[in-house]
Amino acid sequence: MYEAAIIDGASIWKRIYYIDIPSILPTAVILLILACGRVLSIGYEKVLLMQNNMNMQTSDIISTYVYRVGLVSMQYSYSTAIGLFQSVVSFILLVLVNRVSRKINETSLW
């Protein structure tokens, strides 16, 4: 495609716009969809290590709260419900972004 575009006299910007971007776009959309599914999953290890009694209220995230409630306070059912709720919200977000992507440019996970 590049050789044909060069022979036709397309500039570098036209080649980028008409060849590169359309060929990269489906991969970028799939990566965006997968990243939106992980938006609520934050690496809790660093936050957990930096927490103390002084900054607990401002630095608490869902993952550290689930850890504290489940393993420290031994409320297993409550922490499981919180983790399940986080997973359900992530799944709903994934499905919504997938539908929007399918309607906009017909690239989706399923």
C-alpha positions, 0 to 999 in steps of 0.5 A: 500500500505504501508503494502504491501511495508513493507512486500515486504521489501521496505525501507523508501526511496523506500516507499516515492519514490514509494508511497508517491510522486505519491499519492501527485503529482496530488494535488501539480500540481493542486496547482501549476497551481492555484498559477501560475494564481495568479502570477500577483495579488499582495496584493496591500494594503500594497504597497499602504499604504507604498507609498509616493512621494519619492518612488512612481516610484520604488514601483508602481505595476499594482494594485496601478497604476490601483487604482491611475488612476481609482479612483484618476484621474477618468479615469475609462475606462483606468483603466478598460482596464489595469485591463482587460489586467492583467486578460487576461495575468493571464488567458493565463498563467493559460492555458499555465501552465495547458497544460504543466502539462497535457502533462507532467503528465496528471494532469490538471484542465480541 
